[in-house]
Amino acid sequence: MSQQQSKFPYITVGISILLGCLFLVFFFLAVTNQPDYMPSQQKQNIQKIQPAHSSTE
């Protein structure tokens, strides 16, 4: 078995681990940040805007 063939499984495992970690980081960020279009976030934004409008009038 040549040196090139023996390195191939390690490179494949390394790339797989790297891609898995990137996916987990992306998934974690997607779960922890609540987007603006969610109904609960829209209610919070409306509650923040209404006191600002009432205090300026």
C-alpha positions in Angstrom: 0.0 0.0 0.0 1.4 3.4 -0.9 1.7 6.4 1.3 -0.9 8.3 -0.8 -3.5 5.6 -0.3 -3.0 5.4 3.5 -3.6 9.2 3.9 -6.9 9.1 2.0 -9.1 7.9 4.9 -7.6 10.4 7.3 -8.2 13.3 4.9 -11.8 12.1 4.3 -12.5 11.8 8.1 -10.9 15.3 8.6 -13.1 16.9 6.0 -16.2 15.1 7.3 -15.5 16.4 10.9 -14.9 19.9 9.6 -18.1 20.0 7.6 -20.0 18.5 10.5 -18.7 21.2 12.9 -19.5 23.9 10.4 -23.1 22.6 10.1 -23.5 22.4 13.9 -22.3 26.0 14.3 -24.7 27.2 11.6 -27.5 25.2 13.2 -26.7 26.6 16.6 -26.8 30.2 15.3 -30.0 29.6 13.5 -31.7 28.2 16.6 -30.5 30.9 19.0 -31.4 33.9 16.9 -35.1 34.6 16.5 -35.9 36.2 13.1 -37.9 39.4 12.8 -40.7 37.7 10.9 -41.7 35.4 13.8 -45.0 36.4 15.4 -43.5 36.7 18.9 -40.7 39.0 17.6 -43.3 41.2 15.8 -45.2 41.6 19.0 -42.1 42.7 20.8 -41.2 45.2 18.1 -44.7 46.7 18.2 -44.5 47.0 22.0 -41.2 48.9 21.6 -42.5 51.2 18.9 -45.8 52.2 20.7 -44.2 53.8 23.8 -41.8 55.7 21.6 -44.7 57.2 19.6 -46.8 58.0 22.6 -43.9 59.8 24.4 -43.1 62.0 21.4 -46.7 63.2 20.9 
